Amino acid sequence: MPNTAEKRRTFRKLHESGCFVIPNPWDLGSARYLQGLGFQALATTSSGFAFSQAYADGAVPLDAVLAHFRTLATGSDLPINADFEHGFAPDPDGVARNVRRCIETGVAGLSIEDSTGDKAQPIFPLSEAVTRLRAARRAIDESGEDVLLVGRAEGLLVGHGDLDEVVARLQAYAGAGADVLYAPKLRTREEIARVIAAVAPKPVNFLNSVDFGFSVADLAAMGVRRISVGGTLARVAWTAFSRAAREIAEQGTFSTFAGSIANAELNAFFAQDRTKQVS
């Protein structure tokens, strides 16, 4: 297994050219399965992990989140990007303190978003968001560790502001030291192209969805550097689970079991995966 420094170097290299998919596992089993499929890096999903622990998204305590990061970072051969939400602190000093703790888990990258979790004021004012991101940047630099910082502008996702504001925020976050820029809920080629041009030459992460109709090749041609899927893989799993459980509870039948992956197939995969890990 590569050591932490090697994973971090690999992660930075991935962002220098081309386009890669960084899918989002929610536990170690899903992470190792994605690794087995040949992906080059992974990103955590706050919602996917929260649901697996019976929490709403954004409600998992910091210590549990950090333990989750450590599990994935130490249990996978791949670089891990941490969805560090809004830094789990209301103030820049708290953000810096928590970023230092996040780095210690072994992650190769971490994102700080500008959403507050407060419906009355869903986004931090720009000056405050920039100060918080600078605090994260300072914490990374002072650690001496090669951890990528992702600046996230959440306005479109939480229904605050427009694309002009998102672009201005991403540019400010780039100036504050973000290595990668990310604005969830971009939808069109024109929006994607505008964001990429606005923060060039820094790389852009795009959150893809079946609703947009974009393939990896489409996004690569637009200049997207990395493609994530957020909590969608976790929700796909929850969708299958929910449909099967509801059928049993409401109808007393089991037809949704048809076509499920065989126990033997999963046993074989994880047996082989475990052998690789200890060899």
Secondary structure as the mmCIF struct_conf table of DSSP 4:
data_model
#
loop_
_struct_conf.conf_type_id
_struct_conf.id
_struct_conf.beg_label_comp_id
_struct_conf.beg_label_asym_id
_struct_conf.beg_label_seq_id
_struct_conf.end_label_comp_id
_struct_conf.end_label_asym_id
_struct_conf.end_label_seq_id
HELX_RH_AL_P HELX_RH_AL_P1 THR A 4 LEU A 14
TURN_TY1_P TURN_TY1_P1 HIS A 15 GLU A 16
BEND BEND1 SER A 17 GLY A 18
STRN STRN1 PHE A 20 VAL A 21
BEND BEND2 TRP A 26 ASP A 27
HELX_RH_AL_P HELX_RH_AL_P2 LEU A 28 GLY A 36
TURN_TY1_P TURN_TY1_P2 LEU A 37 GLY A 38
BEND BEND3 GLN A 40 GLN A 40
STRN STRN2 LEU A 42 ALA A 43
HELX_RH_AL_P HELX_RH_AL_P3 SER A 46 SER A 52
TURN_TY1_P TURN_TY1_P3 GLN A 53 ALA A 54
TURN_TY1_P TURN_TY1_P4 ASP A 57 GLY A 58
BEND BEND4 VAL A 60 VAL A 60
HELX_RH_AL_P HELX_RH_AL_P4 LEU A 62 GLY A 75
BEND BEND5 ASP A 77 LEU A 78
STRN STRN3 ILE A 80 ASP A 83
TURN_TY1_P TURN_TY1_P5 GLU A 85 PHE A 88
BEND BEND6 PRO A 90 ASP A 91
HELX_RH_AL_P HELX_RH_AL_P5 PRO A 92 GLU A 104
TURN_TY1_P TURN_TY1_P6 THR A 105 GLY A 106
BEND BEND7 ALA A 108 ALA A 108
STRN STRN4 GLY A 109 GLU A 113
STRN STRN5 SER A 115 SER A 115
BEND BEND8 GLY A 117 GLY A 117
TURN_TY1_P TURN_TY1_P7 LYS A 119 ALA A 120
BEND BEND9 GLN A 121 GLN A 121
STRN STRN6 ILE A 123 ILE A 123
HELX_RH_AL_P HELX_RH_AL_P6 LEU A 126 SER A 143
TURN_TY1_P TURN_TY1_P8 GLY A 144 GLY A 144
STRN STRN7 LEU A 148 ARG A 152
HELX_RH_AL_P HELX_RH_AL_P7 GLY A 155 VAL A 158
TURN_TY1_P TURN_TY1_P9 GLY A 159 GLY A 159
BEND BEND10 GLY A 161 GLY A 161
HELX_RH_AL_P HELX_RH_AL_P8 LEU A 163 GLY A 175
TURN_TY1_P TURN_TY1_P10 ALA A 176 GLY A 177
BEND BEND11 ASP A 179 ASP A 179
STRN STRN8 VAL A 180 TYR A 182
TURN_TY1_P TURN_TY1_P11 PRO A 184 LYS A 185
BEND BEND12 THR A 188 THR A 188
HELX_RH_AL_P HELX_RH_AL_P9 ARG A 189 VAL A 199
TURN_TY1_P TURN_TY1_P12 ALA A 200 PRO A 201
BEND BEND13 LYS A 202 LYS A 202
STRN STRN9 VAL A 204 LEU A 207
TURN_TY1_P TURN_TY1_P13 VAL A 210 GLY A 213
HELX_RH_AL_P HELX_RH_AL_P10 VAL A 216 MET A 222
TURN_TY1_P TURN_TY1_P14 GLY A 223 GLY A 223
STRN STRN10 ARG A 226 SER A 228
TURN_TY1_P TURN_TY1_P15 GLY A 230 GLY A 231
HELX_RH_AL_P HELX_RH_AL_P11 THR A 232 GLN A 251
BEND BEND14 GLY A 252 GLY A 252
HELX_RH_3T_P HELX_RH_3T_P1 SER A 255 PHE A 257
TURN_TY1_P TURN_TY1_P16 ALA A 258 GLY A 259
HELX_LH_PP_P HELX_LH_PP_P1 SER A 260 ALA A 262
HELX_RH_AL_P HELX_RH_AL_P12 ASN A 263 VAL A 278
#
